[in-house]
Structures are given as structure tokens and as C-alpha cells.
């Protein structure tokens, strides 16, 4: 039953975010409103109901830390591939390490 609820809430949220992505300009913003944020919101809503507010709060902090780490990953990709013109293979193999370092640092420094 929980899976069905996640599916319905996530589907509704994806539809809403897709609509926002179509309405906003430039079209590059559409990617910001893809499936991941809506699935995260559905997961938090269900966690809040099923596990309580404290659990949902911890999950939200973890999601925020993961997003900060992802921003570091994205900036690293843009810098290395765009500005430095590095090769795609080595860059795509090494830049996820930056995400891991940032995420681990946030976990050990702020979330633990």
C-alpha cells in the first residue's frame, strides 16, 4: 500500500513540476523540476506520516546534504569539462569522488 501511495503522490508531484518546467523560461529550468524533487517530497510526506516528524526531519537534512554534494559534483563537471576541456571518461570517473568527499564531510561534520 505504501508503494501505491508513493506512486500516486510522486506522479502528481512530477506532473506539477513538469508543468512548472514548461511555464518557466529558459527551458534549462525544466531540469530543475524533474522527477527527483517530487519523489523526495513524496518520500518525506510518507516518512512523516509513517515514522514521525523527527524521522522526516533527519531524512530532509540528509537529502539537503546530498543536494549540496551534488552541486559540488555539477560544478566540478562544468569546470573540468567546460572550462578546462578535460576528457569525458576520466572526468566522469573522478568527479563522483568529489561528491563522495563532500557528502561524507557533511555527514561527519553536520549530520552525525
JOKAVEN-V482153 format. One line per field, one symbol per residue. burial: + if it has 16 or more other ideal C-beta (glycine too) atoms within 10 Angstrom, else -. A space follows every 50 residues. Layout:
# JOKAVEN-V482153
burial=???
This chain:
# JOKAVEN-V482153
burial=--------++--++--+---+--------+--+----+++++++++++-- -----+--++--+-++-++--++--++--+-----+----+---+--++- -++--+------
